[in-house]
Amino acid sequence: MQIPFTITEFMDVFIRYNQAIGPMPVVLAVLALVGLGLSFRGGPHKDRIIAVLLGLLWAWTGIVYHIGFFAALNPPAYVFGALFVLQALVFLWAGVFRGELTFRPRASLRGIVGGALILYGLVVYPLLGYAFGHTYPAMPTFGAPCPTTIFTIGLLFWLAEPWPRYVLFIPIVWSVIGGSAAFALGVTEDYGLVVAGLFAIAIEITETMRRHSGRSSAVPPS
């Protein structure tokens, strides 16, 4: 993939972004932790609150990061920003208005992978960034596209059946776009985005095959 800018120019965007937004990465991480904590609790409104928090994260990334900062370097970021805003609306539609999203941590393969991705997006990602020489403010912080998407895919792995698969579509699309850019630019901490996308695709294919197999076995012979 040919990238129309250098890694230095890319990190300069983060310098301007981080200096402009001040403590907002911490605020966004706290919102993510609130959503994470609510997933372990009961209550009639907790799932709608989590959906609102995810919507806020994706709207922030789309409007503030992509359109507000990244588009000045890379005009396709206007499209990326629109995708992130669309995903924010998807969370509001599916989670708030239709009530189709129920977040329930569980000790299954899907649940464990989800927990690992959540931990990666919130904790491991910035630590790897520091380890590979990306120091603040020249580094992606939480609320930037890649850590936000990794965290989101992890949390979506905790959804209880049934849930609408379309909520995972844009995060998977971004795992392809952002992951290919990560390899081209050598942003090592973003490689986790590719892993998250591959896990999402693999688990969804496996579970879809299992559901179809279950329905087939339930049909009585003619």
N, C-alpha and C positions, 0 to 999 in steps of 0.2 A: 504494500500500500504506500503510495507516494503522498507524503505529508507536505503541505505548502508552507511550512514554517519550521524553524529549528527548535530544539529542546530549550535553548536559552530564551527564545521569544515566547515559548509556551510558559515557562516558569515566570517570565516577566508579567504575564497576565495574572498569575497567582499573587505576585508581589502587590500589584495594584489592587486586586480584589481583596486580599487579606488586610491590607492597610486601610482600605475604605470601609470595610464592614466591622472592624474592631473585634469585639467579643462575640459576634454572632455565631462563629463555629461552636463555641461552648454552649450557647443558648440552643442551637440546633441539636447538639449532642444530648443535652438535657431533655429536650422534647422526645428524642429517640428513646432515651432511657425511660421516660414516663410511659411511652407506648409499650416498651418492652415489659415494664413492671405491670401494666394493666393486663397484659396477656396472661399473667399468672393468677388474676383475680376473677371473681364472678361479678355479677351485676348486670342489669338490663341495658346499660348504655356503654359499657366499656369497649365493645367492638366498634361502635360508631365513633367513639373518641379516638381510637387507634387509627381508624380510616381517615379522620380529619387530620391527625398529626402527620400521617404519611402524605396526605394531600398537600399540607403546608410545606413539607420538605421538598416535594417535587416541584411545587410552584416556585419556591425560593430558587432552586437550582435552575429552573427554566428561565425565569424572569431576571433574576439578579445576576447569576453567573453567566449563563449562555448569552442572553440578549444584552445584558448590561455591560459585560466585560469581554467575553470570549469572541463575540461577533465582530469586534473591532479588528481582531487579528484574522479571524476565519469566518467569512460571511455565511457559510452553511450553518453556523451556530444559531442563526435565526430559526432555521428549521428544527435544529436540535431543541432549542428552547420551546418551540411550539409543541414538540413531542412530549417534553417534560410537563408542560402545562396540561396537555391532553391527558397524561397519566394522572395528574392531580385530580382532574375532573372525573376520571374513571374511578378513583378511590371514593370520591364523594358520591358518585352514582351508585356503585355497587355496594359500598360499605355503609353509607349514611341513608340514602333515599330508599334503597331496596333491601338493606339489611342482610346482604348475602355473604358477608365476611365474618367468620367466627374464628378468632385466634385462640388456639389451644396447644400449648407446648406438650409434647409427648415423647416418650422414650423409644421411638421407632427410628429406622434409618433416616427417614425424611426429617424427623424432628431433630436428630443429632446433627445432621448436615446443616439444617437451618440454624441451629445454635452456633455451630462453628463459623458460619458465614456472618452471623450477627457479631460475634466476637471479633472476627477479622475486620469487618467494616468499621467498628468503633474503636478497637484497641490495637490490633496487630497492624493494621494499615498505617497509622501514623508512626508506629515504632519502626516498621520496615523503611518508611520514608527517611527517617533520621539515620537509620543504619546505612542507607545507600546515598547519603549526603544531601538529602533534601531537607533543609532546615527552614524554619519559619522566618520570614513570610513567603519564601520561595518554595512552597510545597502545597499540594492539594490538602485542604482541611475538610472536616465533615461538613456536608452541605454542597461540596463539589460533586460532580456527576458520579465518579466511580465509587468512592466509599458509600455514597448514598444509595446507589443501585445495589451494591453488594449487600448492605444492611437490609434493604427492602426485599431482595430475593430470599434472604435468610428468614425474614419474618413471614413472608408469604408461604414458606415451607411449613409454617405452623398452622395454616388454615385447615379447619375441620371440613370434611365433606358434608354436603356438596358445596362447591364454590365455583364461580365462573372463571374458566381458564383464560378469558381475555384479559384479566388483570395482570397476567404474567407476560403478555405479548411485548409491550414496549420495553420493560426491563431486559428481556432476552435480546431484543433488537439492539438496545444500547450496549449490551455485553459484547455484541459483534463489532459495533462501531468503535466503542471505546477501547475494546480489547485489541483490535487491529492497530489503533493509534498507539497504544501502550507498547506493543512490540516494535513498531516503527521508530518510536522516540526513545525506547529503552527506559520507560518508567516502570521499574520492576514491581513496585507495590500494586500497580494496576493489573498485573497478571492475574491476581485473584478474581478480577472481574470475569475473565475468560473461564476460569474454573467454576465460578458461580453460574454462568450461563450454560456451561456444559452439564453441570449437575441438574439444573432446571430442566433442560431438554431431556436428559437421560431418565430422570425420575418421572417426568410426565409421560414419556413414551412407555415406560415400564408399567405405570399405573393405568394408563389407557388400555394397554394390552390385557392387563389383569381384569379390568372392568368388563371388557368385551368378552373375555374368556368366561367370566362369571355369568354373564347374561346368556351366553351360548349354552353353558351347562345347565342353566335353569329352564331352558326350553324343552318340554317333554317331546319324546320322539313321536312322529306321526304314524 
